């Protein structure tokens, strides 16, 4: 397992991110980087159409990622080494880096541990994720079995939630916002323009440190306040908008460690933390207010367990919730666990919550033409 790199001082990072902005690094966010199996090439025309319309992002998936990187960097060749180094976290020859960054900048980044040199190549100790007009620092891309302690990342679900919230609150203004389970603070960034102030609450100390850096990098000092809090523990008062991307993945207890604390949703099939998020809204969501968070529901013998947990709570707490499905999948990192528990598949939801005298739970499924391929794929992979 790699060692956890200490976080650098803001100064060199502000210099680096300023250079990345000037060089057009933000434009790389439309390149689909997640590799799909080749047999999924049948869906590639949809990916290509989305790419041409500017609707893909850096966590979009494709069976032909090389097609998009090749096309993009033929037009912007100077961006390719920056993309390889700071987003893909791949080695770039030292001389190539010297051609795009001056020697003093390189030395500053080496001194601060942002990058390192080995065998004539430069490696980045961190990932720089472009999203909208912002840049977000996180730990580098690593496989599940190689993750470092207290690993902090930005993932595709962060983008899905941010896009959903952006559509939902377009044209609205809020007094006080909360990004709960904030991680790198990307959700706080997404709602900052709609709020007078935003708190970004996170329980992983390393993630809080990343959030503080990202607040500085994106010029949000005085607007976004990162704070250490185990869920609602240190959260005070009420908010009229709450956004939360909590850990929601089920992991067997003997496999839980500091390397996957960002994903582990707790007991009860990984639903414990999302349910606690929902429960806390009764105390911290203002009237009128709007909350939205992510959760995953295991489906056993056709029953959604998350619905069984949230429905009575919604009625008891006076909360009205809409569960909008965005994915149907299997537990890719531990299919044995899924089989032992008798789980046919998981449904990933965006959950919107408002206050209501009557409570109530409503579900919005994906259209059949989108749901059926995802569900069939999840059921087939479960038996592989």
Buried (B, 14 or more C-beta within 10 A) or exposed (E): EEEBBEBBBBEBBBBBBEBBBEBEBBBBBBBBBEEBEEEBEEBBEEBBEBBEEEEBBBBBBBBBBEBBBEEBBEEBEEBBBBBBBBBBBBBBEBEBBEEBBEEEBBEBBBEBBBBEEEEEBBBBBBBBBBBBEBBBBBBBBBEEEEBBEBBBBBBBBBBBBBBBBBEBBEEEEBEBBBBBBBBBBBBBBBBBEBBEBBBBBBBBEBBBBBBBBBBBBBEBEEBBBBBBBEBBEEBEEBBBBBBBBBBBBBBEEEEEEBBBBBBBBBEBBBBBBBBBBBBBBBEBBBEEBBBBBBBBBBBBEEEBBBBEBBBEBBBEBBBBBBBBBBBBBBBEBBBEBBBEEEBBBBBBBBBBBBBBEEBEBEBEEBEEEBBEBBBEBBEEBBEE
